[in-house]
Amino acid sequence: MGALLSPALGTVIWASIAFIAVLLLLRRMAWGPILQALKDREESIASALNEAEKARQEMASLSDENERLLKEARVERDGILKEARETATQMVAEARAKAREEAERDLANAREAIAVERKAAVAELKAEVAGISIDIAERLMRQQLERNEQQQQLVNKLIDESPLN
C-alpha cells in the first residue's frame, strides 16, 4: 500500500506520457468531430429557431391580414345588406306610390263617370219633366178650349132659344 501512496518517478512519467498521448488522440480523433457536431447542431438549432421566429412573424402577419380581410368582408357584407334593405324599402315605397296613384286615377275616373252619369240622368230627367210639362199644358189648353167651346155653344144655344129671336 505504501507503493500506491508514494508512486515511483518512472510510473508517473509513463502515466503522464500515456495520458498526454490519449489526450492528443482524443482531441484529434474524438473531440474535433464531437465539437464540430455540437457546433453544427448549435447552428441548425439557431437556424431552426430563426425560421420558427420568421414563421411566427409570418403567421402573425397572416393572422393580421386575415383579421383585416375579415373586417373588410364584414363591412362589405353590412354595406350590401344595408343597400339591399334600402333597395327593398325603395321598391316597396315605389310600389305603394304607384298603387296609390293608380287608385287615385281609378277614383278620379269613377268620379268622372259618376258625374257624366249624373249629368245624363239630370238631362234625361229634365227632358222627361219638360215632356210631362208640355203634356200637362196641352191637356189644360184643350180643357180650356173645350170649356170655351162649350161656353160658346151654350151661348149660341141660349141665343137661339131666347124669346127675342
WOMO-V831601 format. One record per backbone hydrogen bond with DSSP energy under -1.0 kcal/mol. NH is the residue of the N-H (numbers start at 1). CO is the residue of the C=O. If there is no record, write none. Layout:
nh | co
NH | CO
NH | CO
//
This chain:
nh | co
5 | 1
6 | 2
12 | 8
13 | 9
14 | 10
15 | 11
16 | 12
17 | 13
18 | 14
19 | 15
20 | 16
21 | 17
22 | 18
23 | 19
24 | 20
25 | 21
26 | 22
27 | 23
28 | 24
29 | 25
30 | 26
31 | 26
32 | 27
34 | 30
35 | 31
36 | 32
37 | 33
38 | 34
39 | 35
40 | 36
41 | 37
42 | 38
43 | 39
44 | 40
45 | 41
46 | 42
47 | 43
48 | 44
49 | 45
50 | 46
51 | 47
52 | 48
53 | 49
54 | 50
55 | 51
56 | 52
57 | 53
58 | 54
59 | 55
60 | 56
61 | 57
62 | 58
63 | 59
64 | 60
65 | 61
66 | 62
67 | 63
68 | 64
69 | 65
70 | 66
71 | 67
72 | 68
73 | 69
74 | 70
75 | 71
76 | 72
77 | 73
78 | 74
79 | 75
80 | 76
81 | 77
82 | 78
83 | 79
84 | 80
85 | 81
86 | 82
87 | 83
88 | 84
89 | 85
90 | 86
91 | 87
92 | 88
93 | 89
94 | 90
95 | 91
96 | 92
97 | 93
98 | 94
99 | 95
100 | 96
101 | 97
102 | 98
103 | 99
104 | 100
105 | 101
106 | 102
107 | 103
108 | 104
109 | 105
110 | 106
111 | 107
112 | 108
113 | 109
114 | 110
115 | 111
116 | 112
117 | 113
118 | 114
119 | 115
120 | 116
121 | 117
122 | 118
123 | 119
124 | 120
125 | 121
126 | 122
127 | 123
128 | 124
129 | 125
130 | 126
131 | 127
132 | 128
133 | 129
134 | 130
135 | 131
136 | 132
137 | 133
138 | 134
139 | 135
140 | 136
141 | 137
142 | 138
143 | 139
144 | 140
145 | 141
146 | 142
147 | 143
148 | 144
149 | 145
150 | 146
151 | 147
152 | 148
153 | 149
154 | 150
155 | 151
156 | 152
157 | 153
158 | 154
159 | 155
160 | 156
161 | 157
165 | 162
//
